[in-house]
Amino acid sequence: MPQRVVVIGAGFAGLAAATSLANKGYDVTILEKNNMAGGRARVFQEKGFTFDMGPSWYWMPDVFDTYFARFGRKTSDYYNLVRLDPSYSVIFGPDEAVDLPAGVSNLEILFEKVEPGSGVKLREFLKQASYKYEVGMNKFVWKPSRSITEFLSLKLLYDVTRLDVFQSFATHARKFFKNPRLLEIIEFPVLFLGATPENTPAMYSLMNYAEMALGTWYPMGGMHEIVKAMVSLAEEKGVKILLNQTVQKIDILKDKVQRVITSDGIYETDVVVAGADYNHVETNLVDDSYRNYSDDYWNTRVMAPSSLLFYLGISKRVPRLRHHNLFFDEDFKQHAQEIYETPRWPTRPLFYASAPSKTDPNVAPEGCENLFLLIPVAPDLTDDEATRNHYFELLMDRLEAYVGEDIRNYIIFKRSYAHSDFKRDYNAFRGNAYGLANTLRQTALLKPSLKNKRVNNLFYTGQLTVPGPGVPPSLISGLVVADEVAKEFF
């Protein structure tokens, strides 16, 4: 067994890979570019507010439970998890909002009120989605996708035929529901996967099962509590986490990584797991002769959305908002097209507003509100201050119209974040926020490989390789690559 593994990046995938490898007996060091662990799930504090910088939805609690159980721990050892009820609110206009209650039976009642007969149809829809979740999350996402032979069992082939891989999500949803409001609620989870519902495989109704049946949760203290838990576990297993370490080069000799060079030092190693942006590693950290993929390859990848974010500290409580709020008061199809089909800054975007202080009094000073606003946008756009300000005013107009009160004059802290920030902080390819789109042509074997084809001890993990973007898939990615390392180097 080699004594040394260097993991580049302390995001969810990097932390998971490092912890798993340390648990297997390796001597693991993480080199993190920023001044704290967490990747896109970093946190910052200003004027008494605590702002999660990225992920804010805690879905698929079983994946987190499985992760900590692998090391003999429980999530409750580290943080207090509460289920949100309502899970979220969907705002269709100033006077029209729908609260999505926790629990499938309550959702059936809600759907039935909106569209007679749809309660029973929701039950059948989620029954099929449950099967897809079981197969997708417990079988397919754990495949390293390095060989077609991984998928050749008769059982897996049978499963594939029932996953609706070749049917669009939009077509599948319309077999069950007709009401446009219900369709927008059903199609919302796929908005971030990287294609319109018309071009997303129906297999991804598994996201509806995760949302509706497994529930929407929140770790008290914020999403960064998950990172703190993972860091604590990693250090308990002996992982060394070095912050403010900008990797400048992966030094390769005779098709083998010899060392990793940072701005502050040189780290000899036997294996490297790159949890940094895959494209950045390929184009900036290794010589061209050792790249897996050409510029042409990367430039033809379909990306999931980027985001324009606003972090706001409000010096009063804001009425009507829930913890999670989806503003679907504009044309869903037009916004989706302006993300995926004709990439541009959106004309009249949908947006998401999170008010975690509705659930957690510790993330804002007493009597104040913590707001996080997000517009999903196409990657690779130019985000100057004028553009950011334009969208901020647009969002505030609609937010104030909905809550019926002035908010702007009570803002005591404001920060924006977009493409150029993703590039600066994470070396994000094309300023992406969510990684590669989950299209049929970018699934499993068709994603960038988790192993370098020319360097025998260089591996990749994270949202640009298998199984894909999102916090739970990133956790799984780290565990999968750790197992692959252990198979080859023991």
KOLDREN-85817 format. One record per residue (C-alpha): residue number from 0; residue in three letters; z, x, y. Coordinates in steps of 0.02 Angstrom, whole numbers, plus 50000, padded with zeros to 5 digits. Layout:
<pts>
NUM:ALA:Z:X:Y
...
</pts>
This chain:
<pts>
0:MET:50000:50000:50000
1:PRO:49957:50067:50173
2:GLN:50107:50093:50283
3:ARG:50031:50040:50448
4:VAL:49943:49885:50515
5:VAL:49898:49861:50698
6:VAL:49872:49682:50756
7:ILE:49783:49661:50922
8:GLY:49849:49510:51016
9:ALA:50009:49409:51005
10:GLY:49936:49235:51006
11:PHE:49971:49112:50867
12:ALA:49848:49193:50747
13:GLY:49906:49370:50784
14:LEU:50090:49325:50765
15:ALA:50057:49232:50603
16:ALA:49955:49375:50529
17:ALA:50084:49505:50582
18:THR:50232:49408:50513
19:SER:50146:49375:50348
20:LEU:50095:49557:50327
21:ALA:50269:49619:50372
22:ASN:50341:49498:50246
23:LYS:50226:49577:50116
24:GLY:50297:49750:50153
25:TYR:50178:49821:50283
26:ASP:50233:49916:50438
27:VAL:50160:49805:50574
28:THR:50138:49834:50760
29:ILE:50066:49705:50880
30:LEU:49979:49768:51037
31:GLU:49979:49630:51169
32:LYS:49880:49642:51331
33:ASN:49991:49526:51433
34:ASN:50174:49536:51480
35:MET:50228:49406:51352
36:ALA:50177:49343:51181
37:GLY:50089:49178:51153
38:GLY:49909:49203:51207
39:ARG:49850:49041:51286
40:ALA:50023:48967:51251
41:ARG:50110:49076:51378
42:VAL:50234:49003:51502
43:PHE:50284:49035:51682
44:GLN:50423:48976:51797
45:GLU:50414:48938:51982
46:LYS:50538:48849:52098
47:GLY:50639:48784:51953
48:PHE:50488:48717:51856
49:THR:50438:48779:51684
50:PHE:50251:48766:51652
51:ASP:50169:48784:51481
52:MET:50003:48867:51523
53:GLY:49896:48801:51381
54:PRO:49924:48693:51227
55:SER:50027:48538:51262
56:TRP:49993:48425:51111
57:TYR:50100:48452:50956
58:TRP:49997:48377:50816
59:MET:49994:48414:50629
60:PRO:50181:48447:50612
61:ASP:50156:48480:50427
62:VAL:50061:48641:50468
63:PHE:50208:48708:50570
64:ASP:50329:48656:50433
65:THR:50222:48747:50303
66:TYR:50214:48902:50412
67:PHE:50401:48923:50433
68:ALA:50437:48869:50253
69:ARG:50329:49014:50193
70:PHE:50466:49128:50260
71:GLY:50613:49022:50205
72:ARG:50639:48941:50375
73:LYS:50623:48769:50456
74:THR:50560:48721:50627
75:SER:50733:48648:50660
76:ASP:50805:48824:50643
77:TYR:50717:48865:50808
78:TYR:50681:48711:50911
79:ASN:50718:48526:50927
80:LEU:50565:48420:50891
81:VAL:50552:48241:50956
82:ARG:50418:48112:50918
83:LEU:50342:48033:51073
84:ASP:50333:47844:51083
85:PRO:50215:47795:51155
86:SER:50113:47942:51092
87:TYR:50009:47936:51251
88:SER:49935:47817:51377
89:VAL:49749:47787:51408
90:ILE:49707:47736:51586
91:PHE:49545:47640:51606
92:GLY:49572:47599:51790
93:PRO:49709:47576:51922
94:ASP:49764:47412:51843
95:GLU:49718:47442:51661
96:ALA:49815:47556:51545
97:VAL:49849:47553:51358
98:ASP:50002:47636:51283
99:LEU:49970:47700:51107
100:PRO:50131:47666:51009
101:ALA:50200:47778:50874
102:GLY:50174:47717:50696
103:VAL:50020:47648:50610
104:SER:50088:47471:50593
105:ASN:50116:47463:50781
106:LEU:49942:47530:50812
107:GLU:49868:47396:50699
108:ILE:49953:47262:50804
109:LEU:49885:47341:50964
110:PHE:49707:47354:50896
111:GLU:49714:47175:50834
112:LYS:49758:47113:51008
113:VAL:49610:47205:51084
114:GLU:49483:47159:50949
115:PRO:49525:47025:50820
116:GLY:49504:47094:50645
117:SER:49518:47276:50698
118:GLY:49697:47296:50637
119:VAL:49641:47287:50455
120:LYS:49490:47395:50496
121:LEU:49603:47527:50573
122:ARG:49702:47532:50411
123:GLU:49542:47564:50312
124:PHE:49480:47691:50440
125:LEU:49643:47789:50427
126:LYS:49643:47776:50238
127:GLN:49477:47867:50235
128:ALA:49537:47987:50370
129:SER:49692:48024:50265
130:TYR:49582:48084:50122
131:LYS:49482:48193:50241
132:TYR:49643:48266:50311
133:GLU:49711:48301:50137
134:VAL:49552:48390:50081
135:GLY:49512:48471:50247
136:MET:49685:48536:50294
137:ASN:49750:48574:50120
138:LYS:49593:48646:50041
139:PHE:49448:48693:50154
140:VAL:49540:48771:50301
141:TRP:49629:48892:50184
142:LYS:49465:48964:50122
143:PRO:49425:49136:50196
144:SER:49241:49085:50189
145:ARG:49179:49255:50136
146:SER:49076:49196:49988
147:ILE:48985:49038:49935
148:THR:49077:49050:49769
149:GLU:49235:48990:49855
150:PHE:49155:48818:49871
151:LEU:49067:48800:49703
152:SER:49198:48706:49602
153:LEU:49147:48532:49546
154:LYS:49303:48459:49625
155:LEU:49262:48534:49795
156:LEU:49082:48475:49783
157:TYR:49147:48300:49744
158:ASP:49265:48311:49892
159:VAL:49122:48362:50007
160:THR:49024:48206:49962
161:ARG:49171:48099:50022
162:LEU:49201:48193:50185
163:ASP:49055:48115:50280
164:VAL:48995:48288:50331
165:PHE:48818:48229:50366
166:GLN:48861:48069:50460
167:SER:48902:48072:50645
168:PHE:49074:48026:50707
169:ALA:48999:47897:50825
170:THR:48906:47809:50684
171:HIS:49060:47812:50573
172:ALA:49176:47741:50707
173:ARG:49056:47597:50744
174:LYS:49065:47539:50564
175:PHE:49245:47490:50601
176:PHE:49257:47449:50786
177:LYS:49149:47366:50918
178:ASN:49263:47356:51070
179:PRO:49216:47496:51193
180:ARG:49399:47529:51237
181:LEU:49446:47553:51055
182:LEU:49295:47665:51026
183:GLU:49346:47778:51170
184:ILE:49522:47790:51099
185:ILE:49454:47831:50927
186:GLU:49329:47958:50994
187:PHE:49449:48047:51112
188:PRO:49515:48178:50988
189:VAL:49340:48247:50954
190:LEU:49304:48275:51139
191:PHE:49373:48453:51125
192:LEU:49285:48499:50962
193:GLY:49125:48556:51044
194:ALA:48999:48415:51035
195:THR:48976:48233:51082
196:PRO:49036:48105:50953
197:GLU:48852:48076:50911
198:ASN:48837:48260:50859
199:THR:49009:48284:50779
200:PRO:49026:48261:50590
201:ALA:49123:48105:50539
202:MET:49232:48221:50436
203:TYR:49332:48249:50595
204:SER:49409:48076:50586
205:LEU:49543:48181:50504
206:MET:49598:48213:50684
207:ASN:49632:48027:50703
208:TYR:49743:48032:50550
209:ALA:49837:48181:50621
210:GLU:49861:48092:50787
211:MET:49898:47915:50729
212:ALA:49984:47935:50562
213:LEU:50072:48102:50579
214:GLY:50117:48073:50760
215:THR:50125:48160:50928
216:TRP:50278:48271:50947
217:TYR:50359:48382:51077
218:PRO:50472:48534:51056
219:MET:50611:48517:51184
220:GLY:50595:48658:51310
221:GLY:50406:48656:51297
222:MET:50267:48719:51184
223:HIS:50316:48900:51217
224:GLU:50469:48865:51109
225:ILE:50351:48879:50960
226:VAL:50299:49052:51020
227:LYS:50480:49104:51044
228:ALA:50516:49045:50867
229:MET:50369:49143:50796
230:VAL:50419:49299:50893
231:SER:50597:49285:50830
232:LEU:50537:49268:50651
233:ALA:50413:49410:50669
234:GLU:50545:49528:50736
235:GLU:50664:49474:50599
236:LYS:50531:49531:50474
237:GLY:50516:49698:50563
238:VAL:50361:49671:50670
239:LYS:50357:49780:50826
240:ILE:50283:49686:50975
241:LEU:50224:49799:51116
242:LEU:50179:49710:51278
243:ASN:50066:49765:51422
244:GLN:49957:49860:51300
245:THR:49773:49845:51348
246:VAL:49669:49904:51200
247:GLN:49528:50015:51261
248:LYS:49448:50070:51098
249:ILE:49455:50050:50910
250:ASP:49418:50226:50848
251:ILE:49312:50223:50689
252:LEU:49264:50371:50580
253:LYS:49163:50360:50419
254:ASP:49167:50169:50419
255:LYS:49355:50163:50434
256:VAL:49469:50130:50582
257:GLN:49575:50283:50614
258:ARG:49671:50232:50768
259:VAL:49683:50108:50911
260:ILE:49685:50177:51088
261:THR:49772:50082:51227
262:SER:49805:50115:51410
263:ASP:49976:50185:51362
264:GLY:49956:50268:51194
265:ILE:49868:50303:51030
266:TYR:49915:50211:50871
267:GLU:49865:50282:50703
268:THR:49836:50145:50576
269:ASP:49774:50101:50403
270:VAL:49717:49923:50443
271:VAL:49675:49830:50603
272:VAL:49682:49641:50624
273:ALA:49597:49592:50787
274:GLY:49672:49433:50857
275:ALA:49593:49464:51026
276:ASP:49432:49376:51075
277:TYR:49307:49415:50935
278:ASN:49159:49442:51052
279:HIS:49263:49557:51164
280:VAL:49313:49663:51014
281:GLU:49132:49676:50959
282:THR:49056:49715:51128
283:ASN:49193:49821:51208
284:LEU:49310:49897:51079
285:VAL:49195:49959:50939
286:ASP:49033:50056:50947
287:ASP:48874:49953:50934
288:SER:48835:50022:50762
289:TYR:48992:49939:50693
290:ARG:48964:49766:50765
291:ASN:48950:49616:50649
292:TYR:48840:49518:50768
293:SER:48711:49550:50904
294:ASP:48713:49486:51082
295:ASP:48576:49363:51032
296:TYR:48691:49292:50898
297:TRP:48835:49268:51019
298:ASN:48726:49196:51155
299:THR:48665:49059:51037
300:ARG:48841:49006:50983
301:VAL:48893:48831:51034
302:MET:49060:48839:51122
303:ALA:49197:48710:51134
304:PRO:49244:48664:51313
305:SER:49329:48770:51441
306:SER:49454:48691:51562
307:LEU:49500:48676:51743
308:LEU:49690:48665:51751
309:PHE:49815:48626:51887
310:TYR:50002:48658:51874
311:LEU:50098:48554:51999
312:GLY:50281:48545:52048
313:ILE:50319:48377:52131
314:SER:50478:48351:52233
315:LYS:50502:48172:52172
316:ARG:50480:48072:52013
317:VAL:50306:47998:51986
318:PRO:50301:47817:51922
319:ARG:50191:47742:51784
320:LEU:50149:47908:51700
321:ARG:50194:47941:51519
322:HIS:50218:48113:51443
323:HIS:50031:48117:51396
324:ASN:49903:48021:51500
325:LEU:49715:48011:51472
326:PHE:49616:47955:51624
327:PHE:49464:47870:51549
328:ASP:49423:47781:51711
329:GLU:49249:47856:51719
330:ASP:49097:47863:51605
331:PHE:49148:47948:51441
332:LYS:48968:47979:51386
333:GLN:48913:48055:51551
334:HIS:49059:48177:51553
335:ALA:49028:48227:51372
336:GLN:48844:48258:51408
337:GLU:48889:48367:51558
338:ILE:48998:48473:51445
339:TYR:48886:48489:51294
340:GLU:48706:48439:51325
341:THR:48669:48480:51508
342:PRO:48811:48601:51549
343:ARG:48867:48584:51729
344:TRP:49018:48542:51833
345:PRO:49048:48357:51794
346:THR:49000:48222:51916
347:ARG:49147:48104:51885
348:PRO:49255:48185:51752
349:LEU:49382:48111:51637
350:PHE:49546:48207:51645
351:TYR:49714:48228:51560
352:ALA:49883:48225:51646
353:SER:50040:48286:51560
354:ALA:50213:48251:51631
355:PRO:50332:48338:51510
356:SER:50477:48305:51628
357:LYS:50466:48122:51570
358:THR:50535:48184:51403
359:ASP:50620:48347:51447
360:PRO:50732:48359:51602
361:ASN:50744:48548:51584
362:VAL:50563:48583:51636
363:ALA:50588:48521:51816
364:PRO:50730:48519:51944
365:GLU:50830:48359:51950
366:GLY:50733:48219:52034
367:CYS:50568:48314:52020
368:GLU:50413:48298:51910
369:ASN:50317:48431:51817
370:LEU:50131:48391:51810
371:PHE:49992:48477:51713
372:LEU:49814:48417:51748
373:LEU:49663:48465:51642
374:ILE:49477:48431:51656
375:PRO:49375:48483:51503
376:VAL:49218:48569:51569
377:ALA:49070:48667:51503
378:PRO:49100:48853:51472
379:ASP:49020:48990:51576
380:LEU:49027:48901:51744
381:THR:49064:48983:51912
382:ASP:49235:48926:51973
383:ASP:49260:48970:52155
384:GLU:49402:48902:52262
385:ALA:49291:48773:52344
386:THR:49246:48701:52173
387:ARG:49427:48699:52117
388:ASN:49482:48614:52277
389:HIS:49345:48483:52262
390:TYR:49405:48432:52090
391:PHE:49587:48439:52139
392:GLU:49558:48312:52278
393:LEU:49454:48203:52162
394:LEU:49593:48201:52031
395:MET:49729:48167:52158
396:ASP:49633:48020:52229
397:ARG:49628:47938:52058
398:LEU:49804:47988:52010
399:GLU:49876:47917:52170
400:ALA:49774:47758:52151
401:TYR:49848:47734:51979
402:VAL:50031:47769:52019
403:GLY:50019:47678:52186
404:GLU:50109:47814:52282
405:ASP:50075:47971:52382
406:ILE:50091:48130:52277
407:ARG:50001:48262:52379
408:ASN:50132:48270:52517
409:TYR:50268:48301:52387
410:ILE:50185:48451:52304
411:ILE:50301:48602:52319
412:PHE:50207:48712:52196
413:LYS:50023:48718:52148
414:ARG:49922:48837:52041
415:SER:49747:48820:51971
416:TYR:49670:48904:51819
417:ALA:49490:48907:51756
418:HIS:49349:49011:51679
419:SER:49378:49172:51775
420:ASP:49563:49167:51732
421:PHE:49525:49144:51547
422:LYS:49411:49296:51557
423:ARG:49538:49401:51650
424:ASP:49690:49358:51544
425:TYR:49611:49339:51372
426:ASN:49440:49422:51384
427:ALA:49377:49248:51336
428:PHE:49193:49243:51289
429:ARG:49102:49139:51421
430:GLY:49271:49088:51490
431:ASN:49304:48977:51341
432:ALA:49470:48888:51321
433:TYR:49452:48818:51144
434:GLY:49340:48938:51048
435:LEU:49185:48894:50947
436:ALA:49128:48715:50932
437:ASN:49158:48632:50764
438:THR:48977:48589:50730
439:LEU:48902:48580:50556
440:ARG:48807:48742:50587
441:GLN:48967:48830:50638
442:THR:49080:48780:50495
443:ALA:49158:48885:50355
444:LEU:49031:49016:50297
445:LEU:48932:48991:50457
446:LYS:49074:49047:50571
447:PRO:49093:49231:50620
448:SER:49165:49322:50470
449:LEU:49349:49369:50465
450:LYS:49302:49541:50395
451:ASN:49196:49675:50477
452:LYS:49043:49705:50368
453:ARG:49029:49890:50412
454:VAL:49211:49943:50431
455:ASN:49316:49921:50276
456:ASN:49485:49904:50362
457:LEU:49444:49796:50514
458:PHE:49480:49609:50507
459:TYR:49473:49467:50633
460:THR:49581:49314:50661
461:GLY:49593:49174:50789
462:GLN:49490:49033:50860
463:LEU:49319:49118:50850
464:THR:49329:49140:50662
465:VAL:49387:49031:50517
466:PRO:49452:48899:50512
467:GLY:49426:48861:50697
468:PRO:49507:48819:50864
469:GLY:49674:48737:50897
470:VAL:49854:48790:50868
471:PRO:49871:48735:50685
472:PRO:49703:48814:50634
473:SER:49753:48974:50724
474:LEU:49915:48982:50626
475:ILE:49817:48958:50467
476:SER:49690:49089:50520
477:GLY:49827:49219:50535
478:LEU:49898:49179:50363
479:VAL:49725:49178:50282
480:VAL:49677:49348:50352
481:ALA:49845:49422:50300
482:ASP:49812:49367:50122
483:GLU:49639:49446:50129
484:VAL:49713:49610:50190
485:ALA:49839:49607:50049
486:LYS:49701:49580:49920
487:GLU:49607:49735:49976
488:PHE:49748:49850:50030
489:PHE:49902:49853:49922
</pts>
